């Protein structure tokens, strides 16, 4: 598995640091969730937090993963849809500048946007208006888009379009690609449970889930039992258990990998995406499960030290030094 292409919602993120969770209560927003909203509600919430510290960056779950993999040195591409606007131009150009092969479709609708509300403990709650991203269709992602790649990485948030996600996964499997999916958010899993379980059973080889997503997907309250349940549907299961690290199961092999302690937990936005990036990068390098999990822990540990998902060159240098140690010295958590 050398070349990986991701497919997901092409979004620009507005990251807002909250002083309290009052706005979540006011608008009855589940803390830590990802909710699809209309433009009016997103704008209303954005106005409610106007004046709070904020920043803009490229976003979207699969895009975060693919961008991080590119910085690690992987050969990657990304499939998404944006508007014929300056935001869409920025998105596509940024991918190209990172050495990512962009398969970007265009729409007359506005480019998608995510307002990410960051609580004081770093937990993030996302309100997403997909805009043009919502219009990506199965008819556009033809077989030739996937040819030459070894792995298709799907973000679970694409589940708003069952036909798209099922058709693209089916085409990838027919071409011999490994199919990986991140389950995205516990509420997304709960709302699409039957579809996601069928999708994983029929087409998916690798599943990434955090503890809440694993519970929603399996009904098992204990992470080790959830891991076992997921592994019965796919060949490789990864359940992230917060400060306790991650549980990984492939065949009869079960591995527990710890975390890299962050200097400061600032913002959990993208932590799961960066974990998947590190893990998949390890697979492209032919590393074992513990090494893959360690690199995932390194990338996730670094991204929660900042607001957003755009790490500095210095941070990436630190990550690459850790990765080198994992490869050559088997430096493990």
N, C-alpha and C positions, 0 to 999 in steps of 0.2 A: 504494500500500500504506500505509494509515493506521492501521488497527486490528489488533492482534495478540493472539491468544489462545494461551496455552501449555497443554500437557497433560503431566503428569508425576507422579512419586511425591511425595505430600504428606508431608514428613518433618520431624521436629525433630532438629537436629544437636547432638551432644555432642562438643565439640572439645577434644582432649587434647594438651598439649605434652609430647613424649617427651624424656627425657634421653639416650636411645640407642635403637637399633633392636632391642634384645634381645627385646622382646615379639613383634616380627614374626617373628624367627627361632624363638622358642619355639613359636609356633602355626603355623609354616610359612605365613605370609601374604606374598604377593608385594608388595614395596615399590612404592607408587604405584598399586596396583590398587584396584578396587571389587569387593567380594565380597558376595554375598547369603548371609546366615547365619541360623541359627535363633536364637531368643531365648536359649537356654541358652548357646551359644557367645559371643554378644554380651555377655551378662551376665558370663561368665567372664573375658573380655578386659577388660571394664570394671573388674572387681574387681582384675585384675592391675595396672592403671594407677591404681588408687585412690590419692589423695594427690598426684598430679601436677596442675599447674595446668590448669583446664578451664573451659569456658563453654558455655552453651546458646543456641541461636538457631534461627530458622526455617531450614529446609533443603530439599533436593531440588533437582536440577539445573535443571529448567525454572522452578521457583518462584524460584530465585536470579535467573535471567534476567529473568523478568517483573517481579519487584520492582525490579530495577535499571532496567528500562525505564520503570517508573512514576516513579521518582525523576528520570529524565531528562526526563519530561514526556509520555511516550507514552500513548496510549489502549489499555489492555490488560485482559485477563481471564485467569483461571487455572482449569483443570479438575483436580480431584483428589478423593481419598477419604480420610477420617479416621474415627477412632472416635467413639463417643458418650461422650467423656470430656473432661476439662478441657484436655488437650493439643490435642484437635481444636477445642474452642471457641477456644482461644488462636490456633490457626493461622488459622481463618476470620476472626476479628476483626482480626487483624494485617493480613490482605489488605485488608479493607474500610477500615481506617485509612489505608492507603497509596493509596487511590483505585483499587484493583484490583477489577474485577467478579468476585466469587467464584462459581464453579460447583462447590460442594463437596457431595459425596455422603457419607452417613454409614453406618457399619457397627457391629455389635456387637463387633467385634474391637478390640484396642487400636490407637491411632494409631501409625504407623510411626516408626522412630528410626534414626539413623545415628551410629555412633561413628567419628569422624574422628581418626586418629592422626597427629599432626604431627611429623615428624622435625626434627632440629636445623637442617637446611638449608632447611626450609619445605615439603618434599615431604609430601603427605598420602596416607594409605592408609585406605580406608573399609570398615567392616564394617556392612552394612545389614540390618536386620530390617524388612521392609516392612509387616508387620501389616495394618492396614486398607487401606493404599495398594495392596496386592496385589489387592484385591477389586474395584477399578474395572473395569467391564465395558463391552464394546462396546455392549450394549443400553442402557446408561445415557446414553452420549454420542450422543444423537439429533441429527438435522440442525438442529433449532431451537437447540441449544446453540451451533452454529457460525455461524448466520446473523448477518449484520451485521458480521462480521469479514473482513479482507482476507488475513490470513496465519495459518496454524496452525504453531506452533513445538512440536516433539516432542523430548523428551529420549530419548536412546538407551537409557537404563536401563529404559524401558518394554518393552524387547524380551523381558522375561520372559513377556509375554503377546502372542504373535504375532497372535492374532485381533484383540485390541484395537487394536494399533498399525496393522495393515493396514486394518481396517475404518474407523477414524477418518480415516486418510489418504485412503482412497477416498472417503468422504463429503465431506471437505474439497475434494478435487479436483472432485467432481461439482458442488459449490456455487461453483466458480470461485476458491477460495482458493489463494494461494501456500503451498506446504508446505516448511517448513524442518526440518532435523534436526541435532542434535549427536550425534556418534558415541559419546560418553560415556566409554569406557575401552577400552584395547587388548584386555583379556581378554574383555570383553563382545563386541567385534567378532569376535574369533577364534572364540568359541563359537557365534556366530550369523551367520557370514559369508554363507552362501548366502541366508538370509532377508533380511539387510540389503541385500545387493547387488540382489536382486530388488525390494525395497521402494523403493530409491532409483531404480532404472531405471523403475519403473512409476508412482510417485506423487510423488517428491520433486524440488523445484526448487532448493533451497539446502542444501548440506552443509557443516557445520563439523567439522573434525577436527584433532587435534594430530598431531605427527610420528609418534608410535608408533601411533596409531589409523589414520593414513593408510597406514602400512606394512602393518598387519594387514588393512586393507580391500582394498588393491590388490596387495600382494606386491612393490611397488616400494620399494627401499631409499633412493632419492634423492627428496627432497621435490618437486622440480619434475616428476619423472616421475609421482609419486603424484598430484600436482595434475592433470596431464594426464589420467591414468586416471579420476579421479573426475569430471572435467569432461565426459567422454564419456558419463556416465550422468545428468547433471543440468545445469541452465543456469548455476549459479553455485557455484563450489567455493572453499572457504577452508581452507588448510592452515597451521596455526600451528607455527612452527619455533623455539619457545623464545626464547632471547635474541636470535635473529636476526630476530624479528618474525613476519610472516605473508606467505604467497603467496596471491594472489586471482586467480581466472580466471573471466571471463564472456565467452562467445563466443571471439573471437580476442584479447581484451584480457587481458593478464597484468600484475598490479601487485604490487610488493613494498613492504610498509610496515614500518618499524622499530618498536621498542618505546619506551614511555616508561619511562625508568630509575626504578625504585622507590627511595625513600629507604633502605629496608631490606627485604629479602626475608624476611618473617616466616612466611607461610603461603600456599601456593598454592591452598588450598580456594576454589573458586568462580572462579578466574581465567578458565577457559574459558567459564563461564557469563556472566561479566561482559563478556568479549570479545564474545560473541554478542549481548548486550544492547546494547552500544554500536554494533555493526555494524548490527543490525536497526533500531535507532533512527535511524541515519543513512539507511537505506533509506526509513523512514516520512517522513523530511524531504526526500526527493528528492535526496540528496547523491550525489556520484560515489563510485566504489569506493575511491579513496585517502582521501577524507574519512571514509567509513564505517570503513575500516580504522584510521584514526587515532583516531577516537572509541572504537573497540574497544580499541585499545592503551592509551588513557587510562584507561578504566574498569578494565581488567585490571590495569594498573600500580598503580592506587590500592588495589585490594582485597588484593593480596599484601603490602601494608604492615601489615596487621592480622591478628589471629586471627579466623577466621570471615568472614562476609559482611555484617555489619551496620556500614556505614560511618557515621561521625559526620556531623552537619549541616555541619561545617566542611569535611570531605573532599568532600561532595557540592557544596558551594559552589565548591571548587577545580575539580572536574570540570566543572561547568556553565560556569565561566569559560573553561576549555579548549575546551569545545564551542562556545561563542560565537565564540572565535577561529578555530576550524576552519571555521565557517560564514561568517564575515564577512571574515577575513583569509587564509583558506586556510592556516592554520598546520598544517603537516604534518610527520610523521616520515619 
